[in-house]
Amino acid sequence: METKIKETIKLIRTLVLAIVVLFGITLLSFISLKNDIQGVKVESVQTNSLPKVPVESALVAKGRELFDLNCKSCHAASDEIVIGPGLKGISQRRDLDWITKWVQNSGNVIKSGDKYAIEVFNKYNKIQMTNFEKLSDEDVKAIVAYVEVQ
Ligand code: HEC
């Protein structure tokens, strides 16, 4: 009788031990599987997704260069005033044709009696903007494109 009880206890012990071991193995394989999944995820992010920084178009890149070189000393691409007004939203205030004429020779636009030009000229203490006759229509378009995406 006693040996039977002892045997039963032994059996139960073995079973409990087996359950613990099995549980441990399951847990471990689950953890490593999780790591695998995460690894795959990270990899797919690196290989399949687009770069986070948008690629600048050639026009905008050219505009940035021209802006930095010719306009930055007096203008910000934001709405901040430097010497002249911030150029943010300029393509909503004026059309490209006007902006081109203005940049190439703002004095001529003022002289033509353009109301807006006279107003902005007076507002900024009649500081005459540099003439940029060397800038082509395409150059001005690039500058406006650059300002637009800021
Ligand atoms: C020496 C300073 C100076 C430089 C350099 C300059 N600007 Fe200006 N800009 C001004 C001032 C000042 C005004 C305000 C009008 C005025 O006084 O003639 C102005 C006005 C403007 C306006 C009208 C803004 C509005 O809100 O209506 C545009 C557009 C403009 N500039 C574009 C440019 C671009 C593009 C360049 C570079 C190619 C440039 N400016 C370089 C001083 C400058």
Boltz pocket constraint, residues with backbone or C-beta under 6 A from the ligand:
constraints:
  - pocket:
      binder: B
      contacts: [[A, 66], [A, 67], [A, 70], [A, 71], [A, 72], [A, 73], [A, 74], [A, 75], [A, 83], [A, 84], [A, 85], [A, 86], [A, 87], [A, 90], [A, 93], [A, 99], [A, 102], [A, 103], [A, 106], [A, 117], [A, 120], [A, 121], [A, 122], [A, 124], [A, 125], [A, 126], [A, 127], [A, 128], [A, 129], [A, 130], [A, 132], [A, 135], [A, 143]]
      max_distance: 6.0
